[in-house]
């Protein structure tokens, strides 16, 4: 394990144990350097990673604090949701609602520029600490990932599998606030008419569109957060 990952583990362990609760000030980088016998650069990278993932928050002139742990995603990044949840010190679980081959509608054929007439389709609910965080409604080009239907999506996320068989070269995100479809709302534990945050994600591999996904999030339990260097 790289040294900066050991520093992150040290911080996350204290948060998981309840020693550092939301709003608590975490040890300074100088103190982490002394406690863990690492360099200042290593401690800084670890803290920066935890800030970027939403676990910690920095207040200029005051210090670094444990965030309220509302689930947060970056608007421009594509990451493995299971890894994101674990980085926050929480437990990830996936429940597969369906995975099948379908006749592709004209809309899906257009989105994926399919050469065939069928498409792989999966619906998976991702849980964070047993609360439903995301409903992943995904369409995959069978020509790009022919073994997709054999993947156990309760153990391996679609992101992990697709990154292995069809490494991503490009991604497009469209973010919307929506009232989710009738089949999605109960999966997220939403009341009728309650809003959700939707990310429409299209990915490319080898100059071809590999997958298209509707990623629905409970608006009260998820936010998009990004830091951009200019």
N, C-alpha and C positions, 0 to 999 in steps of 0.2 A: 504494500500500500504506500503510495507517495506520501511524503511528510505532510503536505497541506491537507490531504484526505484524513490523516490522523488528527490534525487540529480540528477539522470539521466534525469528526466523530466525537471528539472530546466535548465540543460545544453542544452537539445534538444530544449526547448522553445526558447532560445536565438539564436540557430542556425536557427530554422524555421523562426523566425522573421527577420532574416537578420542582427541582431545586431552583431553576430559572423559569419563572412564569412570565406570561405576556406582560410587557412593560418593564420587566427587570433589566437593569443595566448589566451587560456582559463584561467580562474581564477585558481590560485594554490589551492592545497588541503587545505592549511592553511586558505586561504580566504573563501573557501566553508564551512569550519568548522565554521568560525565566522558568515558568512551570513545566514546559514541554521540551525545553532545550532545542528550539528550532530558531531559524533566522527570522528577522523582522519581515523579510520578503515573503517567507512561507506563511507566517501568521496573517499578513495582509491579504494574500491571495485567498486563504481559507475564509476570512471574514467577508471579503468582497464577493466570493461565490455565494455565501449564505445570504448576503444582502440582496444580490441579484435574483436569487430564487425565492425571496420573500420571507425567509425564516427570521432574518434580522432587519432592523431598520436603523439608519444612521441619522442623527440630528446634529447639524453643524454646531460646534461649540459645546455640545452636551455629552456626546458619546454614542455608543452603539447599544441598542436595546432589542429584547425579544419582541418580534412583531406579534400582532394579534392572531397570526397563523390562519388568516383567511386565505384560502387557496388562491394562488396567483400564477398567471401565465404571462409570457412575454409575447407581445403582438407580432413580432417578426421572426421568432424562433420556432423551429419544429423539433420537439424533443419527445422522448419516451415518457408518457404520463406516469407510468409506474415508477420510473427513476425520479421524476419531479416530486411525487408524493413521498417517496422514501427520503429524499433530501430534506424534506421539511420535518423529518422525524416521525412521520405517520406511517400507517399500514395501508398498503394497496391490495385490493381484491378485485377480480374481474368476473362478471357473470355473463355468460354467452346466452343471448336471447335467441338468436338464429344465425345460421351460416349455410348458404345454399347457392346453387347456380340458378339464375333467372334469365328469362328472355329480356333483353335490354330494351327499355323504352326509348323513344326517339330523343327525349331529353338527356338520358344518360349516355346514349351513343354519341350525341353531340358534345357533351362535356368531356368524354374520354377519347373521342375520335376513334371509336372502336372499329376494327376491321372485321370482327365477327359479329354474330347476332346475339350472343349470350354474355352475361357478366356475372362475376362472383359478388355476392352481397352478404354482409354480416352486420349484426346489431349486437353491441357489447355495452354493458353498463360497468363503468369504473367507479369503485368505491374508495373513499378516503376515510379511514377509521370507521368503516361500516356506514358512512353516509354517502348516498349516491352523488357523485361529483359531475360525471360526464356520461352522456349517452353517445356512443360512437356508431353512427349509421354510415357504413363504408361500402363503396363499390370499387372493385378491382378488375383490371383487364386480365382475363385468363391467359393471354399470350405473354404477359409480362411475369406473372406469378402463377404458373400452372399448378403448383402444389398447395395453393392457399386453403382449399377446403379441408385438407388433411391436418392443418395446424390446430393445435389445442389453444384457442385464444384465451382460455382461463389461466394458462400458465405462461404463454408467450404472447406479448402484445403484437398487434398487426404492425406497429412501427418497427419492432425488433426484427420481425420476419422479413418485411419488405426491404429494410436496410441491408439485409443479408443477401437476398436474391435479386434485388433491383435497387442498387444504391442511388440515392436521390441526387439529382443535379439541379433541380429548381423546385420552388414551392410558391404557391399563391394563396394568400389568406384574404377572405372577405368576412368582415365582422358585422353582425347585425344584432339588434334587440328584437326578439320575436315572441309571439305567443306560440309555444311549441305544438306540434301535431298531437292529436288525441292519444296516440300510442306512446308518445314520449313523456308527457307530463307525469303519469303515474310512476314511470320508471325513475324519474328524478324526485318523486315525492312532492310535486307541485300541485297547488290547488288550481281548479279550473280558472282560466284567464290569467294566471300568474305568468309573468314574463320570464324568458330565458335568454341567455347570451348564446348566440350561434356563431361558430366559426366555420365557414365553408372553405375546405382545404383541398386544393388540387396539387398533385405531385407529379414530377416528370423524372424519367430514368431513360438514359440512352436516347434522348431527344423525343421520346414518346411519353404520353400521359399514362402513368401507372395506376393511379387511384384517385378517387374523389370521395370526400367524406363530409357529412354534416355532423359537426361536433356540438352537441347541445350541453349547456352548463346551467346549473341553478344560479340565477342571478344574485341571490342573497348569499351564496357561498363561493362565488368565484369572481375574480376581477382580472383585467389585463393591466400589466405594469411593465414599463420599459425604461431603460436608461440609455441615452444615445450620446455618443461622443461626436462633436461637431468639429 
